[in-house]
Amino acid sequence: GIEAAGFPADVADPDSLRSAIAAVEARFGTVDVLEYSPAPDGSEVLDALSITPENAQLHLGRSLLGAVTAAREVLPDMLERSDGALLFTTGASAAVPLPAHASVGLGMSALRNYASLLHAALRGTGVYTGTLMVATRIQQGTASDPDTLAGLSGLGDLVLTCTGHRSRNRQVGVELGRRRSLDDVLRGQGMVAQ
């Protein structure tokens, strides 16, 4: 009973991204959940000493600027309805400096920061913003198979993790949003949050 369709776009090309989102809206109506997961091309992942301005621009374009473009396309309608969710997926380099993935970390950390800023700005509007950090290599035939992650079980897990009132990860995020320190939140939780 669920209809799905693909709408290809180059996330580093704002016009391409806007066109794809317009096609989604033309086919399905309003966008209830925007899930943005930029994936780096492995050949363009550079260490800190090898990053060039062009490489930095590429990663910032894919991760941050694509996210800003996509969010700006769907946010007006979400705000008008007082309902919706913006979900952003990053890698470990968004929060932890990984020398071999330095170029990706530039874009991913900027995306993580943007999502946090959006979350604060949208508080009380009915529109939720959350991030999920995937700290594993996504590879076919492994526990992190992309078909599983992109399928309904993976998407369902992501949505529930970000929006479920019993989600320990969401609870950590809510408490951090209330300006409690991470150490205090984790000490009082009694469960492991990821």
Buried (B, 14 or more C-beta within 10 A) or exposed (E): EEEEEEBEBBBBBBEBBBBBBEBBBEEEEEBEBBBBBBEBEEEEBBEBEEBEEEBBBBBBBBBBBBBBBBBEBBBEBBBEEEBBBBBBBBBBBBBEEBEEBBBBBBBBBBBBEBBBEBBEEBEEBEBBBBBBBBBEEBEEEEEBBEEBBEEEEBBEBBBEBBBEEEBBBBBBBBBBEEEBEEEEBBEEEEEEBE
